[in-house]
Amino acid sequence: MREELEFLIDTIEIVPNNSICHVQAPNIKNTDFHELCEKSKYNWAQQIVLNSENKEKFKNLLLRSEIEGQFHNIIIEEEEVKIFEGFDGMEIGEVSKTLNLPNWYLDKYIKTKYCNIAKNW
């Protein structure tokens, strides 16, 4: 599995259920992706409600389609508070200092080339 894909899937796994994932990916033509999406509050994005069912659908879609490379930006929010932001096909990201991160995620991603803990949120 590509590192960027694994990073995104692991991030989806650790965020709380019913978080909202806003995805900026204007060139994606994948119908399965669009079926998961709803209109976002951001005019530049579509959103996916990350309930347990949609998390599984999203992860399976990512595994079989490699669309994360087309993601310009994603923001994941819990109760309208940003808890994660990823950029450039999920090559880098920032996670909220308020999110309770499991030790394996800290060891694998934080302060690596992939992810930092945000200073301001």
Backbone as CSV, one residue per row, in Angstrom:
resi,resn,N_x,N_y,N_z,CA_x,CA_y,CA_z,C_x,C_y,C_z
1,MET,0.851,-1.175,0.000,0.000,0.000,0.000,0.899,1.241,0.000
2,ARG,0.548,2.209,-0.825,1.304,3.454,-0.870,1.221,4.166,0.480
3,GLU,2.289,4.860,0.846,2.351,5.535,2.150,1.263,6.586,2.315
4,GLU,0.990,7.382,1.268,-0.026,8.431,1.366,-1.412,7.827,1.589
5,LEU,-1.679,6.723,0.909,-2.961,6.035,1.075,-3.094,5.481,2.493
6,GLU,-2.051,4.873,2.982,-2.069,4.331,4.345,-2.275,5.449,5.369
7,PHE,-1.638,6.586,5.162,-1.792,7.744,6.039,-3.245,8.203,6.077
8,LEU,-3.887,8.308,4.920,-5.279,8.739,4.872,-6.196,7.708,5.532
9,ILE,-6.010,6.445,5.225,-6.860,5.401,5.805,-6.696,5.355,7.319
10,ASP,-5.476,5.440,7.810,-5.252,5.455,9.263,-5.893,6.682,9.910
11,THR,-5.839,7.814,9.236,-6.451,9.034,9.764,-7.968,8.894,9.822
12,ILE,-8.568,8.349,8.784,-10.013,8.108,8.793,-10.375,7.187,9.956
13,GLU,-9.534,6.221,10.206,-9.789,5.258,11.272,-9.804,5.904,12.661
14,ILE,-8.944,6.885,12.901,-8.818,7.438,14.266,-9.769,8.588,14.568
15,VAL,-10.346,9.214,13.531,-11.246,10.338,13.825,-12.564,9.800,14.373
16,PRO,-13.226,10.575,15.217,-14.494,10.113,15.804,-15.564,9.874,14.738
17,ASN,-16.422,8.900,15.011,-17.570,8.673,14.126,-18.403,9.940,14.030
18,ASN,-18.966,10.132,12.865,-19.806,11.282,12.523,-19.028,12.576,12.344
19,SER,-17.696,12.465,12.253,-16.907,13.615,11.818,-17.282,13.901,10.368
20,ILE,-17.020,15.114,9.927,-17.321,15.516,8.556,-16.004,15.731,7.812
21,CYS,-15.881,15.061,6.684,-14.678,15.168,5.859,-15.025,15.990,4.618
22,HIS,-14.429,17.162,4.495,-14.617,18.046,3.342,-13.460,17.791,2.374
23,VAL,-13.786,17.452,1.148,-12.773,17.066,0.166,-12.801,18.035,-1.012
24,GLN,-11.637,18.611,-1.293,-11.476,19.422,-2.503,-10.755,18.550,-3.527
25,ALA,-11.497,18.126,-4.525,-10.947,17.285,-5.588,-11.788,17.500,-6.842
26,PRO,-11.615,18.635,-7.490,-12.517,19.005,-8.583,-12.441,18.109,-9.809
27,ASN,-11.385,17.325,-9.954,-11.230,16.529,-11.172,-11.643,15.069,-11.019
28,ILE,-12.155,14.672,-9.877,-12.542,13.278,-9.683,-13.839,12.997,-10.435
29,LYS,-13.794,11.971,-11.254,-14.967,11.552,-12.026,-15.557,10.252,-11.481
30,ASN,-15.022,9.718,-10.407,-15.426,8.440,-9.838,-16.839,8.521,-9.258
31,THR,-17.775,7.747,-9.813,-19.170,7.813,-9.366,-19.351,7.273,-7.949
32,ASP,-18.566,6.267,-7.562,-18.668,5.751,-6.191,-18.280,6.824,-5.173
33,PHE,-17.286,7.621,-5.503,-16.893,8.728,-4.629,-18.037,9.731,-4.514
34,HIS,-18.610,10.105,-5.632,-19.682,11.105,-5.637,-20.938,10.617,-4.926
35,GLU,-21.179,9.311,-4.938,-22.332,8.763,-4.214,-22.161,8.881,-2.697
36,LEU,-20.932,8.883,-2.220,-20.666,9.057,-0.783,-20.814,10.513,-0.340
37,CYS,-20.710,11.416,-1.281,-20.609,12.844,-0.970,-21.957,13.538,-0.859
38,GLU,-21.929,14.596,-0.074,-23.036,15.545,0.042,-22.464,16.929,-0.221
39,LYS,-23.338,17.899,-0.338,-22.887,19.275,-0.501,-22.236,19.740,0.803
40,SER,-21.112,20.402,0.673,-20.351,20.894,1.821,-20.707,22.344,2.121
41,LYS,-20.433,22.755,3.342,-20.592,24.173,3.679,-19.528,25.016,2.982
42,TYR,-18.441,24.384,2.538,-17.402,25.080,1.792,-17.738,25.005,0.306
43,ASN,-17.700,26.124,-0.379,-18.050,26.111,-1.802,-16.997,25.415,-2.656
44,TRP,-15.845,25.141,-2.120,-14.764,24.483,-2.850,-14.725,22.978,-2.640
45,ALA,-15.642,22.422,-1.831,-15.522,21.025,-1.422,-16.844,20.278,-1.500
46,GLN,-16.716,18.967,-1.425,-17.834,18.061,-1.164,-17.555,17.448,0.206
47,GLN,-18.583,16.890,0.837,-18.346,16.336,2.166,-18.830,14.897,2.266
48,ILE,-18.182,14.183,3.162,-18.559,12.822,3.503,-18.737,12.776,5.011
49,VAL,-19.882,12.302,5.466,-20.110,12.098,6.893,-19.432,10.782,7.252
50,LEU,-18.462,10.839,8.141,-17.670,9.661,8.470,-18.311,8.850,9.597
51,ASN,-19.534,8.360,9.344,-20.118,7.401,10.278,-19.442,6.055,10.023
52,SER,-19.717,5.055,10.816,-18.994,3.782,10.679,-19.188,3.151,9.302
53,GLU,-20.388,3.244,8.740,-20.638,2.679,7.419,-19.877,3.437,6.330
54,ASN,-19.933,4.753,6.357,-19.235,5.550,5.341,-17.723,5.465,5.477
55,LYS,-17.220,5.320,6.715,-15.776,5.126,6.876,-15.327,3.886,6.109
56,GLU,-16.062,2.788,6.268,-15.707,1.548,5.572,-15.821,1.699,4.058
57,LYS,-16.896,2.321,3.604,-17.072,2.541,2.160,-15.949,3.411,1.601
58,PHE,-15.600,4.474,2.322,-14.552,5.391,1.876,-13.201,4.682,1.836
59,LYS,-12.878,3.938,2.884,-11.600,3.217,2.910,-11.531,2.194,1.780
60,ASN,-12.616,1.448,1.545,-12.625,0.463,0.454,-12.493,1.133,-0.908
61,LEU,-13.160,2.252,-1.083,-13.047,3.009,-2.328,-11.608,3.474,-2.537
62,LEU,-10.985,3.987,-1.498,-9.603,4.441,-1.607,-8.672,3.286,-1.977
63,LEU,-8.889,2.138,-1.382,-8.034,0.984,-1.661,-8.130,0.505,-3.106
64,ARG,-9.303,0.622,-3.698,-9.457,0.098,-5.055,-9.335,1.154,-6.153
65,SER,-9.300,2.442,-5.802,-9.362,3.447,-6.862,-8.187,4.413,-6.934
66,GLU,-7.417,4.545,-5.867,-6.266,5.460,-5.846,-6.645,6.911,-6.118
67,ILE,-7.807,7.354,-5.648,-8.241,8.727,-5.917,-7.611,9.749,-4.979
68,GLU,-7.000,9.304,-3.882,-6.461,10.280,-2.925,-5.398,11.168,-3.549
69,GLY,-4.747,10.711,-4.587,-3.766,11.529,-5.278,-4.373,12.756,-5.951
70,GLN,-5.693,12.731,-6.140,-6.391,13.856,-6.752,-6.957,14.825,-5.713
71,PHE,-6.780,14.515,-4.432,-7.272,15.397,-3.372,-6.327,16.591,-3.238
72,HIS,-6.825,17.775,-3.468,-6.016,18.974,-3.267,-5.920,19.275,-1.780
73,ASN,-7.055,19.114,-1.089,-7.137,19.475,0.319,-8.279,18.697,0.935
74,ILE,-8.098,18.244,2.178,-9.228,17.727,2.940,-9.197,18.346,4.333
75,ILE,-10.365,18.601,4.840,-10.518,19.076,6.217,-11.512,18.143,6.891
76,ILE,-11.126,17.609,8.037,-12.047,16.794,8.821,-12.401,17.587,10.071
77,GLU,-13.702,17.690,10.321,-14.200,18.457,11.462,-15.057,17.566,12.349
78,GLU,-15.004,17.864,13.627,-15.916,17.260,14.598,-16.686,18.393,15.244
79,GLU,-18.003,18.359,15.092,-18.863,19.421,15.608,-18.378,20.803,15.160
80,GLU,-18.062,20.905,13.875,-17.637,22.135,13.202,-16.304,22.696,13.698
81,VAL,-15.506,21.854,14.338,-14.160,22.233,14.775,-13.165,21.369,14.005
82,LYS,-12.214,22.013,13.353,-11.233,21.279,12.544,-10.378,20.378,13.433
83,ILE,-10.264,19.105,13.024,-9.415,18.168,13.756,-8.305,17.587,12.880
84,PHE,-8.417,17.775,11.557,-7.370,17.318,10.655,-7.452,18.115,9.363
85,GLU,-6.286,18.385,8.793,-6.224,18.972,7.455,-5.090,18.307,6.697
86,GLY,-5.394,17.829,5.490,-4.404,17.181,4.634,-4.287,17.921,3.317
87,PHE,-3.097,17.862,2.731,-2.799,18.627,1.520,-2.125,17.754,0.468
88,ASP,-2.240,18.189,-0.775,-1.438,17.666,-1.887,-1.480,16.150,-2.016
89,GLY,-2.679,15.610,-2.181,-2.796,14.167,-2.365,-2.462,13.379,-1.115
90,MET,-2.618,14.003,0.024,-2.344,13.407,1.336,-0.857,13.134,1.553
91,GLU,-0.030,13.983,0.977,1.407,13.867,1.219,1.793,14.461,2.561
92,ILE,1.012,15.433,3.052,1.283,16.051,4.348,-0.033,16.386,5.037
93,GLY,0.024,16.540,6.356,-1.170,16.899,7.089,-0.857,17.470,8.452
94,GLU,-1.899,18.011,9.073,-1.830,18.506,10.444,-3.036,17.977,11.191
95,VAL,-2.823,17.614,12.428,-3.889,17.092,13.261,-4.050,18.004,14.473
96,SER,-5.278,18.113,14.949,-5.568,19.000,16.074,-4.886,18.540,17.355
97,LYS,-4.437,19.502,18.125,-3.837,19.186,19.426,-4.881,18.670,20.405
98,THR,-6.173,18.844,20.092,-7.238,18.379,20.985,-7.679,16.947,20.691
99,LEU,-7.264,16.399,19.569,-7.666,15.039,19.208,-6.841,14.039,20.007
100,ASN,-7.511,13.064,20.601,-6.841,12.032,21.379,-6.244,11.005,20.410
101,LEU,-4.945,11.074,20.211,-4.277,10.223,19.227,-3.758,8.948,19.877
102,PRO,-3.995,7.807,19.244,-3.418,6.571,19.773,-1.900,6.575,19.619
103,ASN,-1.222,5.849,20.489,0.243,5.820,20.451,0.787,5.358,19.111
104,TRP,0.130,4.380,18.491,0.637,3.880,17.210,0.595,4.974,16.145
105,TYR,-0.417,5.854,16.185,-0.516,6.946,15.214,0.585,7.973,15.484
106,LEU,0.794,8.294,16.749,1.869,9.225,17.112,3.212,8.713,16.605
107,ASP,3.495,7.440,16.867,4.777,6.856,16.468,4.941,6.794,14.953
108,LYS,3.859,6.525,14.271,3.926,6.306,12.827,3.933,7.593,12.011
109,TYR,3.239,8.652,12.483,3.033,9.823,11.629,3.471,11.169,12.204
110,ILE,3.339,11.364,13.488,3.596,12.696,14.039,5.099,12.984,14.041
111,LYS,5.413,14.168,13.618,6.795,14.632,13.487,7.592,13.775,12.507
112,THR,6.918,13.275,11.514,7.564,12.595,10.393,7.349,13.498,9.185
113,LYS,7.628,12.977,8.032,7.388,13.770,6.825,5.904,13.920,6.537
114,TYR,5.038,13.201,7.258,3.610,13.212,6.969,2.789,14.181,7.788
115,CYS,3.021,14.262,9.075,2.029,14.946,9.902,2.665,15.636,11.104
116,ASN,2.091,16.766,11.445,2.446,17.518,12.643,1.194,17.787,13.444
117,ILE,1.382,18.129,14.693,0.269,18.585,15.509,0.158,20.088,15.316
118,ALA,-1.044,20.548,14.983,-1.270,21.974,14.737,-1.035,22.773,16.009
119,LYS,-0.423,23.928,15.886,-0.143,24.772,17.041,-1.343,25.627,17.439
120,ASN,-2.174,26.004,16.462,-3.251,26.957,16.732,-4.630,26.355,16.853
121,TRP,-4.783,25.086,16.618,-6.107,24.490,16.711,-5.990,23.097,17.238
